[in-house]
Amino acid sequence: MKIKIDLWNKVILEKFFWFLTVVSTILSIVLIVIDIDKENKFKIGIYGLIIFAVVYLGIWVYENFRDNIKININNSQLHIKVGDIFSEEGLKVIGVNEYFDNIVDNVIISEYSLHGQYIKNHYKDTTDIDKRIETDLHLIESKSDYNAKRKIGKKQKYKLGSIFADGEYLLTAFAKFDDKNRAFLYMNDYINFLLNFWNEIDIIYSGRSVTIPLFGSGITRFKEYDHISDQELLELLIWSFKLSRIKFKYPAKATIVIHKDKADKINFTKLKEWE
């Protein structure tokens, strides 16, 4: 077990004291009704201490092993969990590059990325989706620079956070590409992407549930940082959701899905602090 939180974590203490309060109340009522001699009271006290210690450790172990949590933000429930985005219901967000490329060749797009898996599972020929992206009225308004010097892939760039709706999938321009087709971002780009992304979601989702991946986890390079953890990326995503003021009203919900390989890097208990 990878230890993510210490024994004296605030959440663990709160849960334990809640348990302690309930048990103490019940015992107080029982002791009023039943007369117990001193010897048995002593034994009960010892057993009680052992039970409390086991319960406390049990809570600690559970919090270290947990792989999901629900937090309330902006009167909406945000569910963060380990899972597979493709098996989720409702709208599913897939991060793409700023060109909306669809070439899965392990150079432009890795076959192991979410975008690569999406294209491989849904399109044998990308001519149709490329044409729809090019003529999409919403994306036309989100055009930015045109890179005439680019040798492989598309040349038209789009603003980060722009979304192309493809059925139940929302492709969003997430990463910039350098001249060697490597994904990168400056932190300022990442923040602007998140804020624009939530604004786009607010326009598009129409009361439907939306599932989002952990943007930036994996190959994306942050120019000013040697390393940024998955926990930090997740907390930035939650922060941007909170700042956006977007509201998902029941039964619609927002879900952030973490890949199983990243589960040990996420302290789910710590996310409660964002409520």
Residue frames relative to the residue before (quaternion, step in Angstrom):
aa qw qx qy qz dx dy dz
M 1.0000 0.0000 0.0000 0.0000 0.00 0.00 0.00
K 0.3094 -0.7303 0.5778 0.1924 3.57 -0.88 0.93
I 0.3397 -0.7542 0.5278 0.1927 3.57 -0.70 1.10
K 0.1315 -0.8147 0.5639 0.0328 3.58 -0.54 1.21
I 0.7948 0.1396 -0.0566 0.5879 3.58 1.11 -0.69
D 0.4772 -0.6895 0.4644 0.2852 3.58 -1.06 0.71
L 0.7217 -0.4722 0.3106 0.3996 3.55 -1.35 0.24
W 0.7609 0.3832 -0.1960 0.4856 3.57 1.07 -0.68
N 0.2225 0.7971 -0.5238 0.2019 3.53 1.16 0.64
K 0.6030 -0.6137 0.3824 0.3370 3.57 -1.01 0.88
V 0.6567 0.5166 -0.3133 0.4514 3.60 0.94 -0.88
I 0.6459 0.5153 -0.3162 0.4661 3.58 0.98 -0.83
L 0.6573 0.5114 -0.3046 0.4621 3.55 0.94 -0.89
E 0.6492 0.5219 -0.3178 0.4529 3.59 0.96 -0.85
K 0.6716 0.4886 -0.2985 0.4703 3.58 0.93 -0.89
F 0.6574 0.5111 -0.3138 0.4562 3.58 0.98 -0.84
F 0.6786 0.4861 -0.3019 0.4604 3.59 0.89 -0.88
W 0.5849 0.5431 -0.3697 0.4757 3.57 1.16 -0.53
F 0.6516 0.5002 -0.3007 0.4845 3.59 0.95 -0.91
L 0.6547 0.5286 -0.3014 0.4485 3.56 0.95 -0.93
T 0.6490 0.5233 -0.3083 0.4582 3.57 0.99 -0.85
V 0.6592 0.5077 -0.3060 0.4626 3.58 0.93 -0.92
V 0.6831 0.4818 -0.2901 0.4658 3.59 0.85 -0.97
S 0.6517 0.5249 -0.3160 0.4472 3.60 0.94 -0.88
T 0.6391 0.5259 -0.3207 0.4606 3.57 1.02 -0.81
I 0.6613 0.5042 -0.3012 0.4666 3.57 0.95 -0.93
L 0.6686 0.5038 -0.3012 0.4566 3.59 0.93 -0.92
S 0.6209 0.5508 -0.3398 0.4424 3.58 1.02 -0.77
I 0.6629 0.4978 -0.2950 0.4750 3.56 0.99 -0.87
V 0.6510 0.5227 -0.3088 0.4556 3.57 0.99 -0.89
L 0.6894 0.4970 -0.2839 0.4441 3.59 0.91 -0.94
I 0.5802 0.5577 -0.3751 0.4601 3.59 1.21 -0.41
V 0.7181 0.4473 -0.2330 0.4795 3.57 1.02 -0.87
I 0.7892 0.2746 -0.1223 0.5356 3.57 0.94 -0.94
D 0.2996 -0.7449 0.5727 0.1655 3.56 -0.92 0.93
I 0.0473 -0.8075 0.5878 -0.0173 3.58 -0.61 1.14
D 0.4381 -0.7089 0.4836 0.2675 3.60 -0.86 0.94
K 0.7101 -0.4985 0.2991 0.3972 3.56 -1.26 0.44
E 0.6427 0.5429 -0.3308 0.4274 3.59 0.96 -0.88
N 0.6951 0.4571 -0.2712 0.4841 3.58 0.92 -0.92
K 0.5936 0.5574 -0.3651 0.4512 3.58 1.12 -0.63
F 0.6377 0.5323 -0.3170 0.4577 3.57 1.05 -0.83
K 0.6602 0.5041 -0.3007 0.4686 3.58 0.97 -0.92
I 0.6421 0.5214 -0.3149 0.4655 3.54 0.98 -0.90
G 0.6337 0.5426 -0.3201 0.4490 3.58 1.05 -0.81
I 0.6551 0.5070 -0.3034 0.4709 3.58 0.98 -0.89
Y 0.6633 0.4967 -0.3010 0.4719 3.56 0.90 -0.97
G 0.6360 0.5485 -0.3227 0.4365 3.54 1.05 -0.83
L 0.6486 0.5179 -0.3140 0.4609 3.58 0.98 -0.87
I 0.6397 0.5212 -0.3193 0.4660 3.57 1.03 -0.84
I 0.6574 0.5103 -0.3019 0.4651 3.57 0.93 -0.93
F 0.6560 0.5121 -0.3143 0.4567 3.59 0.93 -0.89
A 0.6431 0.5217 -0.3194 0.4607 3.60 1.02 -0.82
V 0.6589 0.5066 -0.3004 0.4679 3.56 0.99 -0.90
V 0.6436 0.5184 -0.3149 0.4667 3.59 0.98 -0.86
Y 0.6507 0.5213 -0.3193 0.4505 3.58 0.93 -0.91
L 0.6736 0.4809 -0.2886 0.4814 3.57 0.91 -0.92
G 0.6192 0.5533 -0.3333 0.4464 3.55 1.09 -0.75
I 0.6405 0.5115 -0.3148 0.4786 3.57 1.00 -0.84
W 0.6494 0.5317 -0.3054 0.4497 3.58 0.97 -0.92
V 0.6619 0.4942 -0.2990 0.4779 3.58 0.93 -0.93
Y 0.6425 0.5339 -0.3209 0.4462 3.59 0.93 -0.91
E 0.6829 0.4896 -0.2941 0.4554 3.58 0.87 -0.94
N 0.6548 0.5000 -0.3152 0.4710 3.59 1.09 -0.59
F 0.7172 0.4360 -0.2420 0.4869 3.57 1.13 -0.65
R 0.5089 0.6922 -0.4239 0.2867 3.60 1.13 -0.48
D 0.1685 -0.8051 0.5653 0.0628 3.54 -1.06 0.82
N 0.7654 0.2258 -0.2004 0.5683 3.60 1.16 0.50
I 0.0192 0.7810 -0.6241 0.0101 3.53 -1.25 0.43
K 0.2224 -0.7490 0.6076 0.1425 3.56 -1.17 0.60
I 0.0173 -0.7962 0.6046 -0.0153 3.55 -0.83 1.01
N 0.3646 -0.7404 0.5292 0.1970 3.56 -1.10 0.72
I 0.0792 0.7861 -0.6014 0.1183 3.53 -0.68 1.21
N 0.8454 0.0322 -0.0518 0.5307 3.58 -0.88 0.94
N 0.6229 -0.5508 0.3248 0.4507 3.59 1.09 0.75
S 0.6048 0.4904 -0.3709 0.5061 3.57 1.21 0.56
Q 0.3776 -0.7038 0.5498 0.2447 3.54 -1.17 0.59
L 0.1350 -0.7755 0.6150 0.0475 3.54 -0.74 1.13
H 0.1524 -0.8022 0.5754 0.0461 3.55 -0.61 1.18
I 0.0721 -0.7778 0.6240 0.0203 3.58 -0.73 1.08
K 0.1653 0.8105 -0.5391 0.1585 3.58 -0.63 1.05
V 0.4973 -0.5934 0.5339 0.3398 3.53 -1.36 0.27
G 0.3357 0.7542 -0.5140 0.2328 3.59 -0.84 0.89
D 0.5225 -0.5931 0.5099 0.3394 3.52 -1.37 -0.32
I 0.4192 -0.7450 0.4587 0.2424 3.57 -0.47 1.18
F 0.6452 0.5500 -0.3273 0.4172 3.60 1.06 -0.69
S 0.6833 0.4697 -0.2913 0.4771 3.61 1.19 -0.38
E 0.5255 0.6514 -0.4008 0.3726 3.58 1.28 -0.03
E 0.4582 -0.6664 0.5143 0.2855 3.57 -1.20 0.54
G 0.7390 0.4115 -0.2970 0.4431 3.56 -1.24 0.39
L 0.7518 -0.3566 0.2861 0.4752 3.54 -1.25 -0.46
K 0.1368 -0.7855 0.6017 0.0467 3.55 -1.02 0.88
V 0.2791 -0.7876 0.5339 0.1294 3.56 -0.75 1.09
I 0.0836 -0.7769 0.6237 0.0181 3.54 -0.97 0.96
G 0.3285 -0.7505 0.5408 0.1909 3.59 -0.74 1.04
V 0.0511 -0.7800 0.6237 0.0005 3.59 -0.94 0.94
N 0.5914 -0.5630 0.4073 0.4091 3.58 -1.22 0.02
E 0.7189 -0.4884 0.2988 0.3942 3.56 -1.28 0.27
Y 0.6523 0.4990 -0.3131 0.4770 3.60 1.29 -0.22
F 0.3152 -0.7379 0.5087 0.3121 3.58 1.26 -0.38
D 0.1402 0.8051 -0.5525 0.1641 3.56 0.93 0.98
N 0.1284 -0.7909 0.5927 0.0817 3.55 -1.23 0.51
I 0.4267 0.6928 -0.4653 0.3485 3.57 1.18 0.58
V 0.1207 -0.7984 0.5887 0.0382 3.58 -0.36 1.25
D 0.2416 0.7863 -0.5199 0.2305 3.55 0.05 1.35
N 0.4881 -0.6776 0.3957 0.3821 3.57 1.37 0.17
V 0.6136 0.4502 -0.3681 0.5342 3.54 1.27 0.47
I 0.7328 0.3258 -0.1855 0.5679 3.56 0.74 -1.10
I 0.7959 -0.0052 0.0502 0.6034 3.57 0.83 -1.06
S 0.3796 -0.7153 0.5405 0.2283 3.58 -0.87 0.94
E 0.4934 -0.6645 0.4777 0.2948 3.57 -0.99 0.81
Y 0.6678 0.4988 -0.2960 0.4666 3.58 1.23 -0.37
S 0.5429 0.6063 -0.4082 0.4135 3.60 1.23 -0.17
L 0.6549 -0.4930 0.3812 0.4276 3.58 -1.25 0.30
H 0.6499 0.5123 -0.3178 0.4628 3.58 0.95 -0.86
G 0.6570 0.5155 -0.3079 0.4559 3.58 0.95 -0.89
Q 0.6557 0.4991 -0.3069 0.4762 3.58 0.96 -0.86
Y 0.6355 0.5436 -0.3260 0.4409 3.56 1.00 -0.85
I 0.6817 0.4780 -0.2890 0.4725 3.59 0.84 -0.97
K 0.6730 0.5094 -0.3034 0.4423 3.60 0.85 -0.93
N 0.7210 0.4531 -0.2452 0.4633 3.59 1.01 -0.81
H 0.7806 0.3543 -0.1723 0.4852 3.60 1.16 -0.48
Y 0.8121 0.1993 -0.0865 0.5416 3.59 1.14 -0.48
K 0.2432 -0.7307 0.6209 0.1459 3.54 -0.86 1.03
D 0.7613 0.1490 -0.0668 0.6275 3.52 1.18 -0.71
T 0.2636 -0.8114 0.5058 0.1272 3.59 -0.61 1.11
T 0.3293 0.7721 -0.4911 0.2330 3.61 1.25 0.14
D 0.6747 0.5162 -0.2973 0.4359 3.58 0.89 -0.98
I 0.7104 0.4465 -0.2806 0.4661 3.59 0.74 -1.00
D 0.6134 0.5463 -0.3516 0.4491 3.60 1.06 -0.67
K 0.6555 0.5057 -0.3048 0.4708 3.56 1.01 -0.83
R 0.6652 0.5021 -0.3062 0.4601 3.58 0.97 -0.85
I 0.6184 0.5292 -0.3386 0.4720 3.58 1.08 -0.69
E 0.6711 0.5260 -0.2871 0.4364 3.55 0.91 -0.97
T 0.7772 0.3438 -0.1679 0.4996 3.59 1.03 -0.79
D 0.4133 0.7206 -0.4679 0.3014 3.60 1.29 0.04
L 0.4571 -0.7260 0.4459 0.2552 3.57 -0.63 1.15
H 0.6428 0.5231 -0.3265 0.4545 3.58 1.02 -0.77
L 0.6874 0.4774 -0.2867 0.4662 3.59 0.95 -0.86
I 0.5674 0.5986 -0.3864 0.4129 3.58 1.08 -0.65
E 0.6714 0.4915 -0.2853 0.4756 3.56 1.08 -0.77
S 0.7059 0.4560 -0.2506 0.4806 3.59 1.26 -0.35
K 0.3598 0.7411 -0.4975 0.2717 3.59 1.21 0.28
S 0.1418 -0.7681 0.6155 0.1050 3.54 -1.14 0.67
D 0.8364 -0.1022 0.0803 0.5325 3.62 -0.54 -1.09
Y 0.2875 -0.7085 0.6130 0.1987 3.52 -1.36 0.36
N 0.1886 -0.8089 0.5528 0.0674 3.56 -0.62 1.19
A 0.1704 -0.8334 0.5213 0.0678 3.57 0.12 1.30
K 0.6526 0.5412 -0.3110 0.4295 3.60 1.17 -0.51
R 0.5045 0.6642 -0.4303 0.3452 3.59 1.20 -0.24
K 0.3280 -0.7920 0.4909 0.1553 3.58 -0.71 1.10
I 0.7879 0.1821 -0.0859 0.5820 3.60 1.01 -0.80
G 0.7671 0.3198 -0.2493 0.4971 3.57 -0.94 0.87
K 0.7015 -0.4610 0.3380 0.4256 3.53 -1.32 -0.05
K 0.4091 -0.7303 0.5033 0.2144 3.55 -1.23 0.41
Q 0.6450 0.5301 -0.3210 0.4472 3.59 1.19 -0.48
K 0.2204 -0.7661 0.5922 0.1175 3.56 -0.83 1.03
Y 0.1932 -0.7573 0.6126 0.1177 3.54 -1.29 0.50
K 0.6226 -0.5523 0.3991 0.3849 3.56 -1.18 0.53
L 0.5267 -0.6265 0.4690 0.3318 3.56 -1.01 0.78
G 0.7415 0.3475 -0.2941 0.4928 3.54 -0.93 0.97
S 0.4836 0.6555 -0.4399 0.3782 3.59 1.27 -0.19
I 0.1898 -0.8066 0.5555 0.0686 3.56 -1.00 0.82
F 0.1280 -0.7362 0.6593 0.0833 3.53 -1.14 0.82
A 0.2676 -0.7784 0.5521 0.1332 3.58 -0.65 1.15
D 0.0005 -0.7847 0.6177 -0.0507 3.55 -0.70 1.17
G 0.7772 -0.2160 0.0989 0.5826 3.56 0.25 1.31
E 0.8040 -0.2188 0.1858 0.5207 3.56 -0.77 -1.05
Y 0.6254 0.5117 -0.3392 0.4816 3.58 1.31 0.13
L 0.1717 -0.7630 0.6171 0.0869 3.54 -1.07 0.86
L 0.1701 -0.7787 0.5984 0.0812 3.56 -0.50 1.20
T 0.0500 -0.8241 0.5642 -0.0071 3.58 -0.70 1.05
A 0.4623 -0.6748 0.5053 0.2749 3.57 -0.96 0.93
F 0.0362 -0.8512 0.5225 -0.0343 3.54 -0.25 1.28
A 0.8361 0.2182 -0.0744 0.4978 3.57 0.66 -1.11
K 0.3876 -0.6600 0.5865 0.2650 3.51 -1.24 0.60
F 0.2694 -0.7504 0.5802 0.1663 3.56 -1.24 0.48
D 0.3258 -0.7193 0.5688 0.2301 3.59 -0.99 0.78
D 0.7331 -0.4455 0.2786 0.4317 3.61 -1.27 -0.02
K 0.6793 0.4222 -0.2922 0.5243 3.58 1.32 -0.07
N 0.5068 -0.6930 0.3782 0.3462 3.54 1.32 0.47
R 0.4177 0.6576 -0.5037 0.3733 3.54 0.96 0.95
A 0.4407 -0.7038 0.4930 0.2595 3.55 -0.88 0.99
F 0.1284 0.7791 -0.6064 0.0937 3.56 -1.00 0.85
L 0.0547 -0.7705 0.6333 0.0489 3.54 -1.35 0.32
Y 0.3295 -0.6312 0.6459 0.2754 3.50 -1.31 0.39
M 0.6256 -0.5591 0.3707 0.3984 3.58 -1.09 0.59
N 0.6088 0.5524 -0.3442 0.4535 3.56 1.08 -0.72
D 0.6206 0.5310 -0.3285 0.4743 3.59 1.08 -0.77
Y 0.6586 0.5303 -0.3076 0.4363 3.55 0.95 -0.93
I 0.6571 0.5019 -0.3035 0.4735 3.57 0.95 -0.89
N 0.6658 0.4973 -0.3017 0.4673 3.58 0.91 -0.89
F 0.6044 0.5525 -0.3462 0.4579 3.55 1.09 -0.76
L 0.6801 0.5090 -0.2981 0.4354 3.58 0.79 -1.03
L 0.6856 0.4871 -0.2920 0.4555 3.57 0.86 -0.93
N 0.6672 0.4804 -0.2954 0.4867 3.58 0.98 -0.82
F 0.6117 0.5709 -0.3347 0.4333 3.57 1.07 -0.80
W 0.6916 0.4655 -0.2908 0.4696 3.60 0.81 -0.97
N 0.6091 0.5417 -0.3509 0.4610 3.58 1.09 -0.63
E 0.6497 0.5055 -0.3009 0.4815 3.57 1.03 -0.83
I 0.6334 0.5270 -0.3267 0.4630 3.59 0.97 -0.84
D 0.6339 0.5512 -0.3213 0.4372 3.57 0.97 -0.89
I 0.6669 0.4939 -0.2860 0.4790 3.57 1.11 -0.71
I 0.7751 0.4303 -0.1752 0.4282 3.56 0.92 -1.01
Y 0.6777 0.5912 -0.3315 0.2851 3.59 0.79 -1.00
S 0.1486 -0.8565 0.4889 0.0728 3.63 1.19 -0.46
G 0.7527 -0.4284 0.2279 0.4450 3.57 0.77 0.99
R 0.5535 0.5983 -0.4015 0.4176 3.59 1.25 0.22
S 0.5596 -0.5818 0.4636 0.3652 3.57 -1.22 0.45
V 0.1469 -0.7875 0.5958 0.0565 3.56 -1.12 0.75
T 0.1300 -0.7801 0.6088 0.0622 3.57 -0.92 0.95
I 0.1350 -0.8156 0.5626 -0.0087 3.52 -0.83 1.12
P 0.3724 -0.7043 0.5446 0.2621 3.62 -1.00 0.68
L 0.5708 -0.5484 0.4588 0.4035 3.58 -1.28 0.03
F 0.2737 -0.8002 0.5153 0.1387 3.56 -0.05 1.32
G 0.8049 0.3109 -0.2310 0.4495 3.55 -1.00 0.88
S 0.5663 0.5825 -0.3928 0.4309 3.57 1.25 -0.22
G 0.6974 0.4445 -0.3175 0.4640 3.57 -0.71 1.01
I 0.8701 -0.1612 0.1130 0.4519 3.54 -0.80 -1.04
T 0.5175 0.6694 -0.4225 0.3250 3.60 1.17 -0.38
R 0.2494 -0.7743 0.5692 0.1198 3.58 -0.89 0.99
F 0.2096 -0.7498 0.6150 0.1253 3.54 -0.93 0.95
K 0.4603 -0.7617 0.3891 0.2379 3.53 -0.41 1.30
E 0.7594 0.3934 -0.2289 0.4650 3.62 0.86 -0.87
Y 0.7284 0.4187 -0.2205 0.4956 3.60 1.24 -0.24
D 0.4280 -0.6746 0.5371 0.2705 3.55 -1.01 0.85
H 0.7974 -0.0643 0.0691 0.5960 3.55 1.08 -0.75
I 0.0061 0.7492 -0.6622 -0.0140 3.53 -1.09 0.77
S 0.4104 -0.7611 0.4546 0.2135 3.56 -0.65 1.14
D 0.6239 -0.5292 0.4214 0.3913 3.55 -1.29 0.37
Q 0.5985 0.5554 -0.3547 0.4555 3.59 1.11 -0.66
E 0.6685 0.4948 -0.2990 0.4679 3.58 0.93 -0.87
L 0.6347 0.5221 -0.3246 0.4682 3.59 1.02 -0.80
L 0.6553 0.5118 -0.3077 0.4626 3.56 0.97 -0.88
E 0.6800 0.4847 -0.2989 0.4620 3.57 0.91 -0.84
L 0.6006 0.5306 -0.3540 0.4820 3.60 1.15 -0.53
L 0.6343 0.5277 -0.3181 0.4668 3.56 1.05 -0.81
I 0.6597 0.4876 -0.3009 0.4863 3.59 0.97 -0.85
W 0.6255 0.5436 -0.3301 0.4519 3.58 0.98 -0.86
S 0.6808 0.4873 -0.2924 0.4621 3.59 0.90 -0.91
F 0.6123 0.5368 -0.3411 0.4697 3.58 1.11 -0.69
K 0.6514 0.5137 -0.3002 0.4708 3.55 1.01 -0.88
L 0.6762 0.5004 -0.2824 0.4611 3.57 0.98 -0.87
S 0.6365 0.5805 -0.3209 0.3936 3.57 1.07 -0.74
R 0.2665 -0.7951 0.4938 0.2300 3.58 1.20 -0.62
I 0.3593 0.7195 -0.5142 0.2982 3.61 1.18 0.34
K 0.1750 -0.8018 0.5669 0.0714 3.61 -0.97 0.81
F 0.1608 -0.7533 0.6327 0.0794 3.54 -0.90 1.02
K 0.1569 -0.8108 0.5610 0.0575 3.56 -0.42 1.23
Y 0.5995 -0.5938 0.4070 0.3497 3.56 -1.01 0.92
P 0.5622 -0.1717 -0.8089 -0.0149 1.59 -1.95 1.64
A 0.4338 0.6917 -0.4746 0.3290 3.62 1.23 0.05
K 0.0047 0.8021 -0.5967 0.0233 3.58 -1.05 0.71
A 0.3348 -0.7022 0.5883 0.2207 3.53 -1.31 0.39
T 0.0517 -0.8065 0.5888 -0.0146 3.57 -0.85 0.99
I 0.1598 -0.7402 0.6435 0.1115 3.54 -1.06 0.80
V 0.1692 -0.8098 0.5586 0.0595 3.55 -0.61 1.18
I 0.2009 -0.7663 0.6050 0.0798 3.54 -0.92 1.05
H 0.4597 -0.6692 0.5030 0.2963 3.59 -0.89 0.88
K 0.6091 -0.6042 0.3762 0.3499 3.58 -1.01 0.83
D 0.6269 0.5510 -0.3367 0.4359 3.61 1.11 -0.63
K 0.6960 0.4545 -0.2574 0.4927 3.58 1.26 -0.41
A 0.4092 0.7645 -0.4411 0.2315 3.60 1.27 -0.22
D 0.6851 0.4982 -0.2930 0.4434 3.60 0.93 -0.87
K 0.6559 0.5217 -0.3074 0.4507 3.58 1.24 -0.33
I 0.6769 0.4841 -0.2777 0.4800 3.57 1.31 -0.18
N 0.2266 -0.7373 0.6253 0.1184 3.54 -0.91 1.03
F 0.2313 -0.8176 0.5148 0.1145 3.57 0.01 1.32
T 0.6158 0.5694 -0.3473 0.4194 3.58 1.00 -0.79
K 0.6449 0.5493 -0.3159 0.4274 3.59 0.97 -0.88
L 0.5998 0.6020 -0.3553 0.3894 3.59 1.14 -0.60
K 0.5188 0.6424 -0.4123 0.3849 3.59 1.22 -0.34
E 0.5716 0.6211 -0.3648 0.3930 3.55 1.18 -0.54
W 0.6351 0.5603 -0.3246 0.4212 3.60 1.24 -0.41
E 0.4932 0.6569 -0.4379 0.3653 3.59 1.23 -0.09
